[in-house]
Amino acid sequence: MEIFRKKSFDAVKQTSKLKRALTLKDIVLIGIGAVVGAGIFVVTGQAAASYAGPGILLSFILAGIGIGLTALVYAEFCSAFPLAGGAYNYAYFVLGEFWAWLVGWNVLLEYGIATAAVSTGWSGYLRAFLENNLHVHIPKAISGPFNPAQGTYVDLFSLLGVLLIFFLVTIGIRKSALFNNVVVVLKIITLLVFIIFGLKHVRWEHFRPFLPFGWEGVWRGAALIVFAYLGFDALATLAEETKDVKRTLPKGLILSLLVITLLYISVAFVLVGVLPYWEYEGKPDALAYAMYKINEKWVADFISLSAVITITSVMLVMAIGFTRILYALARDGLLFKPFAEIHKKFYTPYKASITGGLILCFFAGFVPLKILAELINIGTLFAYFIVGVAIYLVRYRPDYQPAFKIPWAHILIPINLLFLLFIMSGLPMDTWIRFILWSFLGILVYFLYGYKHSSINSNS
């Protein structure tokens, strides 16, 4: 069995059926929309309280460097292979079909479950804003996942949120990108408002001691903070819809991560400066909580509303990533062919979008956030690692001609791989069990359906 058969580099030259409409501005804003979301609003305070203290500033720098190296890998690959599918396609060209399938299978889970999980958080923020500011009380039965003992049966807002997001994705990437651009501008304004109004309340004594948990705390904080950067790889799935892709996509990846890292460090500085870091323990709404504590109520209300908007943009880009990976897998024959059909009017893989929305709205409406969150991270890091290995191997091929190349690659690529292994080794055992079971299911699907129906197998 030729399970390591590879796509020919000539496949890059095939004509895309997807409409090329995205510019550099769209890519940068979609990147910010994908990454800046639940992480900065929820994880920052918890990471400071539990792991790093004021040293969270260094954690953001370390995580930013590690993810920045991965972004360089993605930038080089997407300049060489401007096709939808991202990490899946990169593995297909270099390592072969089996590894590509495993990567695609796990990234599909990441994007799908992340969309549902983020929608659950979006629903919570929305309910809190409505109840605290407009005095609109949502019936308990429709305000949480299925748990009859607690009196909740469905998280209606979360379910409807997923359906709305996949509707936007179905009617066209350009319409979705325009919507996302507006959301991202509002998000940046919100973070700047937090920084500006919080700066005058910063107290330098809150930075002493700077490393209450030592350097180990900085590393553990970085391991958690990496979650705040997840999502940038969704940009690589948009290669077939980007104008002048070999220049636009690498620039968009790098620019968006630079903006994001600067925002994160600035927000973290204000957050740990206005209150002692330990006060954020168990506070998922850390930014709003800090503003309430220093009597900046309107800023806190504004942040609460913005969290709803922020998470909406994350849902949008995760949904786009999910449908484009599903489209790529189906186009290559590894999953059912109808998922690769393009709508004649909207130029989108509409069957993949509709199917994703119908399935994932169930998870969003009925499955608790904790269970959803436990299913996400390791598949993402696995894909990053495989892509890192692939970029190291492909550079020895004479027919590999990317428009952008990683500088000092023989130093930076191994550092990137070691960083990813470090993060993965710190994940809990139940996450590894989930990863193994899901991957085993994927292997069964591949051997029972994908291997036989693969487009490479058909062509041969």
C-alpha positions as CSV (number, residue, x, y, z in Angstrom):
1,M,0.0,0.0,0.0
2,E,1.3,3.4,-1.0
3,I,0.2,5.3,2.1
4,F,3.1,7.8,1.8
5,R,2.3,8.8,-1.8
6,K,2.8,12.5,-2.3
7,K,1.2,15.2,-4.3
8,S,3.3,16.5,-7.2
9,F,4.6,20.0,-6.9
10,D,2.9,20.6,-10.3
11,A,-0.5,20.5,-8.5
12,V,0.3,24.0,-7.3
13,K,-0.2,25.2,-10.8
14,Q,-3.8,23.9,-11.0
15,T,-6.5,26.5,-11.5
16,S,-8.5,27.4,-8.4
17,K,-12.3,27.5,-8.4
18,L,-12.4,29.8,-5.4
19,K,-12.7,33.5,-5.9
20,R,-9.5,35.5,-5.1
21,A,-10.8,38.6,-3.3
22,L,-8.7,39.0,-0.1
23,T,-6.1,41.8,0.2
24,L,-3.2,42.3,2.6
25,K,-5.5,44.4,4.8
26,D,-8.1,41.6,4.9
27,I,-5.4,39.0,5.8
28,V,-4.0,41.1,8.6
29,L,-7.4,41.8,10.0
30,I,-8.6,38.2,9.6
31,G,-5.4,37.2,11.4
32,I,-6.1,39.5,14.3
33,G,-9.7,38.4,14.3
34,A,-8.7,34.8,14.5
35,V,-6.1,35.2,17.3
36,V,-7.2,38.0,19.6
37,G,-10.2,36.7,21.4
38,A,-10.9,34.4,24.3
39,G,-7.2,34.2,25.1
40,I,-6.5,37.8,25.9
41,F,-9.9,38.3,27.7
42,V,-9.9,35.1,29.7
43,V,-6.5,33.4,29.9
44,T,-4.2,36.3,30.7
45,G,-5.5,36.9,34.3
46,Q,-5.5,33.2,35.0
47,A,-2.0,32.7,33.8
48,A,-0.7,35.6,35.9
49,A,-2.5,34.4,39.0
50,S,-1.6,30.7,38.8
51,Y,1.8,30.6,37.1
52,A,3.8,33.7,36.3
53,G,2.6,36.8,38.3
54,P,3.9,40.0,36.7
55,G,6.3,37.7,34.8
56,I,3.4,37.1,32.5
57,L,5.0,39.9,30.4
58,L,7.9,37.6,29.7
59,S,5.5,34.7,29.1
60,F,3.9,36.6,26.3
61,I,7.3,37.4,24.8
62,L,8.4,33.7,25.0
63,A,5.1,32.5,23.5
64,G,5.2,35.1,20.9
65,I,8.7,34.1,19.8
66,G,7.7,30.4,19.6
67,I,4.5,31.0,17.7
68,G,6.3,33.6,15.5
69,L,8.8,30.9,14.4
70,T,5.8,28.7,13.5
71,A,4.3,31.6,11.6
72,L,7.6,31.9,9.6
73,V,7.2,28.2,8.7
74,Y,3.7,28.7,7.6
75,A,4.7,31.8,5.6
76,E,7.3,29.9,3.7
77,F,5.0,27.0,2.9
78,C,2.0,29.1,1.9
79,S,4.3,31.1,-0.5
80,A,5.3,27.8,-2.1
81,F,2.0,26.0,-2.1
82,P,-0.8,28.6,-2.4
83,L,-3.6,26.1,-2.0
84,A,-6.5,25.8,0.5
85,G,-5.8,23.3,3.3
86,G,-2.8,24.8,5.1
87,A,-0.9,22.3,7.2
88,Y,-2.8,19.4,5.5
89,N,-1.5,20.3,2.1
90,Y,2.0,21.1,3.2
91,A,2.3,17.6,4.7
92,Y,0.7,16.1,1.6
93,F,3.4,17.6,-0.7
94,V,6.4,16.7,1.5
95,L,5.6,13.7,3.9
96,G,2.9,11.9,2.0
97,E,-0.8,11.1,2.1
98,F,-1.0,9.3,5.5
99,W,0.7,12.0,7.5
100,A,-1.3,14.7,5.6
101,W,-4.6,12.9,6.5
102,L,-3.7,12.7,10.2
103,V,-2.8,16.4,10.2
104,G,-6.0,17.3,8.3
105,W,-8.1,15.1,10.6
106,N,-6.8,16.7,13.8
107,V,-7.0,20.3,12.4
108,L,-10.6,19.6,11.4
109,L,-11.4,18.7,15.0
110,E,-9.5,21.8,16.3
111,Y,-11.4,24.3,14.1
112,G,-14.7,22.6,14.6
113,I,-14.6,22.2,18.3
114,A,-13.0,25.6,18.7
115,T,-15.9,27.2,16.9
116,A,-18.4,25.4,19.3
117,A,-16.3,26.1,22.4
118,V,-15.8,29.8,21.6
119,S,-19.6,30.1,20.9
120,T,-20.3,28.8,24.4
121,G,-18.1,31.6,25.8
122,W,-19.7,34.1,23.5
123,S,-23.1,33.1,24.8
124,G,-22.0,33.5,28.4
125,Y,-20.7,37.1,27.8
126,L,-23.9,38.0,25.9
127,R,-26.2,36.8,28.7
128,A,-24.1,38.6,31.3
129,F,-24.2,41.9,29.4
130,L,-28.0,41.6,28.8
131,E,-28.7,40.8,32.5
132,N,-26.3,43.4,34.1
133,N,-27.0,46.3,31.8
134,L,-30.4,45.9,30.2
135,H,-32.0,43.7,32.9
136,V,-33.0,41.1,30.4
137,H,-33.2,37.8,32.2
138,I,-32.8,34.6,30.0
139,P,-34.8,31.5,31.2
140,K,-32.5,29.1,32.8
141,A,-33.7,26.1,30.7
142,I,-32.2,27.7,27.5
143,S,-29.1,29.3,29.1
144,G,-26.7,26.3,29.4
145,P,-25.7,22.9,28.0
146,F,-27.8,19.8,28.6
147,N,-27.8,19.2,32.4
148,P,-31.3,18.5,33.8
149,A,-29.9,18.3,37.3
150,Q,-29.0,22.0,37.0
151,G,-32.2,22.9,35.2
152,T,-30.5,23.6,31.8
153,Y,-31.3,21.9,28.6
154,V,-29.8,23.9,25.7
155,D,-27.6,26.9,25.4
156,L,-29.8,28.6,22.8
157,F,-27.6,31.6,22.1
158,S,-24.6,29.4,21.5
159,L,-26.5,27.1,19.1
160,L,-27.9,30.1,17.2
161,G,-24.5,31.8,17.2
162,V,-22.9,28.9,15.4
163,L,-25.7,28.7,12.8
164,L,-25.3,32.5,12.1
165,I,-21.5,32.2,11.7
166,F,-21.8,29.3,9.2
167,F,-24.5,31.2,7.3
168,L,-22.0,34.1,6.9
169,V,-19.3,31.7,5.7
170,T,-21.7,30.0,3.3
171,I,-22.8,33.2,1.5
172,G,-19.3,34.2,0.7
173,I,-15.8,34.8,2.0
174,R,-15.8,38.5,0.9
175,K,-19.0,39.3,2.8
176,S,-17.6,37.5,5.8
177,A,-14.2,39.3,5.6
178,L,-15.9,42.7,5.4
179,F,-17.9,41.8,8.6
180,N,-14.7,40.6,10.2
181,N,-12.9,43.8,9.4
182,V,-15.4,45.9,11.2
183,V,-15.3,43.6,14.2
184,V,-11.5,43.7,14.4
185,V,-11.4,47.5,14.4
186,L,-13.8,47.6,17.3
187,K,-11.7,44.9,19.1
188,I,-8.5,46.9,18.8
189,I,-10.3,50.1,20.0
190,T,-11.5,48.2,23.0
191,L,-8.1,46.9,24.0
192,L,-6.6,50.4,23.5
193,V,-9.4,51.9,25.7
194,F,-8.4,49.3,28.4
195,I,-4.7,50.3,28.1
196,I,-5.3,54.0,28.1
197,F,-7.7,54.2,31.0
198,G,-5.9,51.6,33.0
199,L,-2.4,53.1,32.7
200,K,-3.2,55.9,35.1
201,H,-4.1,53.3,37.8
202,V,-0.9,51.3,37.4
203,R,1.0,50.9,40.7
204,W,4.7,49.8,40.5
205,E,4.5,48.0,43.8
206,H,2.2,45.4,42.0
207,F,5.3,44.4,40.0
208,R,7.2,43.3,43.1
209,P,8.2,40.5,43.2
210,F,8.4,40.3,39.4
211,L,8.9,36.6,39.3
212,P,7.0,35.2,42.4
213,F,7.0,31.7,40.8
214,G,10.5,31.9,39.4
215,W,11.5,31.2,35.9
216,E,9.5,27.9,35.9
217,G,6.4,30.0,36.3
218,V,7.3,32.1,33.3
219,W,7.6,28.9,31.2
220,R,4.4,27.4,32.6
221,G,2.7,30.8,31.9
222,A,4.0,30.7,28.3
223,A,2.7,27.2,27.9
224,L,-0.8,28.4,28.8
225,I,-0.5,31.7,27.0
226,V,0.2,29.8,23.7
227,F,-3.6,29.2,23.7
228,A,-4.0,33.0,23.2
229,Y,-2.1,32.7,19.9
230,L,-3.9,29.8,18.4
231,G,-5.8,30.5,15.2
232,F,-3.2,32.3,13.1
233,D,-2.8,29.1,11.0
234,A,-6.3,29.6,9.7
235,L,-4.9,32.2,7.4
236,A,-2.9,29.6,5.5
237,T,-6.2,27.9,4.6
238,L,-7.2,31.1,2.7
239,A,-4.4,30.8,0.1
240,E,-6.7,30.1,-2.8
241,E,-8.8,33.2,-2.0
242,T,-6.0,35.7,-1.6
243,K,-4.8,38.2,-4.3
244,D,-1.0,37.9,-5.1
245,V,-0.8,35.1,-2.6
246,K,2.9,34.6,-2.6
247,R,3.5,38.1,-1.3
248,T,0.3,38.9,0.5
249,L,0.0,35.8,2.7
250,P,3.5,35.8,4.3
251,K,3.3,39.5,5.0
252,G,-0.2,39.1,6.4
253,L,0.9,36.3,8.8
254,I,3.9,38.2,10.1
255,L,2.3,41.6,10.4
256,S,-0.8,40.3,12.2
257,L,1.4,38.4,14.8
258,L,3.5,41.5,15.4
259,V,0.4,43.6,16.1
260,I,-1.0,40.9,18.3
261,T,2.1,40.4,20.4
262,L,2.4,44.2,21.1
263,L,-1.2,44.3,22.1
264,Y,-0.9,41.3,24.4
265,I,2.2,42.7,26.2
266,S,0.5,46.1,26.6
267,V,-2.7,44.6,28.0
268,A,-0.8,42.3,30.3
269,F,1.3,45.2,31.7
270,V,-1.8,47.2,32.6
271,L,-3.6,44.1,33.9
272,V,-1.0,43.2,36.5
273,G,-0.2,46.8,37.2
274,V,-3.7,48.0,38.3
275,L,-4.3,45.1,40.8
276,P,-2.2,42.5,42.6
277,Y,-1.8,39.4,40.3
278,W,-3.4,37.0,42.7
279,E,-6.8,38.8,42.6
280,Y,-7.4,37.4,39.1
281,E,-7.5,33.8,40.3
282,G,-10.7,32.3,39.0
283,K,-11.8,35.4,37.2
284,P,-12.6,34.6,33.5
285,D,-13.6,38.3,32.9
286,A,-10.2,39.6,34.1
287,L,-10.2,42.8,32.0
288,A,-13.7,43.9,33.0
289,Y,-13.1,42.8,36.6
290,A,-10.0,45.0,36.8
291,M,-11.9,48.1,35.5
292,Y,-14.8,47.5,37.9
293,K,-12.4,47.3,40.8
294,I,-10.8,50.6,40.0
295,N,-14.2,52.3,39.5
296,E,-14.0,52.6,35.7
297,K,-17.5,51.2,35.3
298,W,-18.3,52.4,31.7
299,V,-15.0,50.9,30.6
300,A,-15.9,47.6,32.2
301,D,-19.3,47.6,30.5
302,F,-17.7,48.5,27.2
303,I,-15.2,45.6,27.6
304,S,-18.0,43.2,28.5
305,L,-19.9,44.1,25.3
306,S,-16.7,44.0,23.3
307,A,-16.0,40.4,24.5
308,V,-19.1,39.4,22.7
309,I,-17.9,41.1,19.5
310,T,-14.4,39.7,19.9
311,I,-15.5,36.2,20.3
312,T,-17.7,36.6,17.2
313,S,-14.7,37.3,15.0
314,V,-12.9,34.2,16.4
315,M,-15.9,32.1,15.6
316,L,-15.9,33.4,12.1
317,V,-12.3,32.6,11.3
318,M,-12.5,29.2,13.0
319,A,-15.6,28.4,10.9
320,I,-13.8,29.5,7.7
321,G,-10.9,27.2,8.6
322,F,-13.1,24.3,9.3
323,T,-15.0,24.5,6.0
324,R,-11.8,25.0,4.0
325,I,-10.0,22.0,5.5
326,L,-13.2,19.9,4.9
327,Y,-13.2,21.2,1.3
328,A,-9.5,20.3,0.8
329,L,-9.9,16.7,2.2
330,A,-13.0,16.1,0.0
331,R,-11.4,17.6,-3.1
332,D,-8.5,15.1,-2.7
333,G,-11.0,12.2,-2.3
334,L,-10.1,11.4,1.3
335,L,-13.6,12.5,2.5
336,F,-17.0,12.5,0.6
337,K,-16.8,14.4,-2.7
338,P,-20.0,16.6,-2.2
339,F,-18.0,18.6,0.5
340,A,-15.8,19.9,-2.4
341,E,-18.7,21.3,-4.4
342,I,-18.5,25.1,-5.0
343,H,-21.6,27.3,-5.0
344,K,-22.1,28.8,-8.5
345,K,-23.1,32.2,-7.0
346,F,-21.1,32.5,-3.8
347,Y,-18.0,30.6,-4.9
348,T,-17.8,28.9,-1.5
349,P,-17.8,25.2,-0.5
350,Y,-21.4,25.5,0.6
351,K,-22.1,21.9,1.4
352,A,-19.1,21.8,3.7
353,S,-20.3,25.0,5.4
354,I,-23.9,23.8,5.9
355,T,-22.8,20.4,7.2
356,G,-20.3,22.0,9.6
357,G,-23.0,24.4,10.9
358,L,-25.6,21.8,11.5
359,I,-23.2,19.4,13.3
360,L,-21.3,21.9,15.4
361,C,-24.4,23.8,16.5
362,F,-25.3,20.6,18.4
363,F,-22.0,20.6,20.3
364,A,-22.3,24.4,21.0
365,G,-25.8,24.0,22.3
366,F,-25.7,20.8,24.4
367,V,-22.0,20.1,25.4
368,P,-20.4,21.9,28.3
369,L,-17.5,24.3,27.6
370,K,-15.1,22.4,29.8
371,I,-15.5,19.2,27.7
372,L,-15.2,21.1,24.5
373,A,-12.0,23.0,25.6
374,E,-10.3,19.7,26.6
375,L,-10.6,18.5,23.0
376,I,-8.8,21.3,21.2
377,N,-5.1,22.0,21.9
378,I,-3.0,18.9,21.1
379,G,-4.3,18.5,17.5
380,T,-3.1,22.0,16.8
381,L,0.3,21.5,18.2
382,F,0.7,18.2,16.5
383,A,0.0,19.9,13.1
384,Y,2.5,22.6,13.9
385,F,5.1,20.0,14.7
386,I,4.5,17.9,11.5
387,V,4.7,21.1,9.4
388,G,8.0,22.0,11.1
389,V,9.4,18.6,10.3
390,A,8.1,18.9,6.7
391,I,9.7,22.3,6.1
392,Y,13.1,21.0,7.3
393,L,13.0,18.0,4.9
394,V,11.6,19.8,1.8
395,R,14.4,22.4,1.7
396,Y,16.7,19.6,0.3
397,R,14.5,19.2,-2.8
398,P,15.8,21.2,-5.9
399,D,12.3,21.7,-7.3
400,Y,11.1,23.5,-4.1
401,Q,11.0,27.2,-4.9
402,P,9.1,29.3,-2.3
403,A,8.7,33.0,-2.8
404,F,9.6,33.5,0.8
405,K,12.3,31.6,2.8
406,I,12.9,31.5,6.5
407,P,16.2,33.3,7.4
408,W,18.7,31.2,9.4
409,A,16.5,28.2,8.9
410,H,18.9,25.5,10.2
411,I,18.9,27.3,13.5
412,L,15.3,28.6,13.8
413,I,13.5,25.4,12.6
414,P,15.0,23.1,15.2
415,I,14.4,25.7,17.9
416,N,10.7,25.8,16.8
417,L,10.4,22.0,16.9
418,L,11.9,21.9,20.4
419,F,9.6,24.6,21.6
420,L,6.5,22.7,20.3
421,L,7.7,19.5,22.0
422,F,8.1,21.3,25.2
423,I,4.5,22.6,25.1
424,M,3.0,19.2,24.1
425,S,4.9,17.4,26.9
426,G,3.1,19.7,29.4
427,L,-0.4,18.7,28.3
428,P,-2.4,16.4,30.7
429,M,-2.7,12.7,30.1
430,D,-6.4,12.8,29.2
431,T,-5.6,15.1,26.4
432,W,-3.1,12.6,25.1
433,I,-5.7,9.8,25.3
434,R,-8.2,12.0,23.4
435,F,-5.6,12.6,20.8
436,I,-4.7,8.9,20.4
437,L,-8.4,7.8,20.2
438,W,-9.3,10.5,17.7
439,S,-6.3,9.8,15.6
440,F,-7.1,6.0,15.7
441,L,-10.6,6.8,14.4
442,G,-9.0,8.9,11.7
443,I,-6.8,6.0,10.7
444,L,-9.8,3.7,10.3
445,V,-11.6,6.3,8.1
446,Y,-8.5,6.6,6.0
447,F,-8.0,2.9,5.4
448,L,-11.8,2.1,5.0
449,Y,-12.6,5.1,2.7
450,G,-9.8,7.6,2.0
451,Y,-7.1,5.4,0.6
452,K,-9.4,3.8,-2.0
453,H,-11.0,7.1,-3.1
454,S,-7.9,9.3,-3.0
455,S,-7.6,11.4,-6.1
456,I,-3.9,10.3,-6.3
457,N,-5.1,6.7,-6.3
458,S,-7.7,7.5,-9.0
459,N,-5.2,9.3,-11.2
460,S,-2.7,6.4,-11.0
